[in-house]
Amino acid sequence: MTPLRPPRFRRSRTAKTVEALIDVLSALTAERQVLRASEAGSMKLERNRIAIARAQWELSHALIERYAPADAVAQSAA
């Protein structure tokens, strides 16, 4: 069984586009609404919450890569 909370988020090996990450977030949010409506257990809700947080984290990095000047991204990676 995998731990509920990873020690920290890491970038996926395959970078998703901003648009794909928005779609993932939309699906995860819809899933959360269904889970809450069906009074799902706390374990399922927590896994969904972590998936949402990870997708938001990845989206923020994808947006930074898209809109930040290249030299600023290189400096923040160092």
C-alpha positions, -999 to +999 in steps of 0.1 A: +000+000+000+013+034-009+015+061+018-012+086+018+011+116+019+042+117-003+072+133+014+071+160-013+057+165-048+080+158-077+075+166-113+062+139-135+085+123-160+062+133-188+053+169-187+017+177-192+004+208-209-014+235-190-046+226-208-042+189-199-036+197-162-067+219-162-087+190-175-072+167-148-081+192-121-116+195-135-120+157-134-106+155-099-129+182-087-159+165-102-148+132-086-145+150-052-181+163-055-193+128-062-173+114-033-187+140-009-223+135-021-220+097-016-204+102+019-172+084+009-148+074+035-121+097+047-094+076+030-109+082-004-114+119+002-078+123+014-064+105-017-085+128-039-073+159-019-037+149-024-043+143-062-059+177-065-030+193-046-004+176-068-022+186-100-024+222-088+014+220-080+021+207-114-001+233-130+017+261-113+051+248-125+037+244-160+024+280-160+058+292-147+076+274-175+052+288-201+052+324-190+083+331-171+114+344-190+138+315-197+166+331-176+143+334-145+134+297-148+170+287-150+179+308-120+151+293-099+161+257-108+197+264-096 
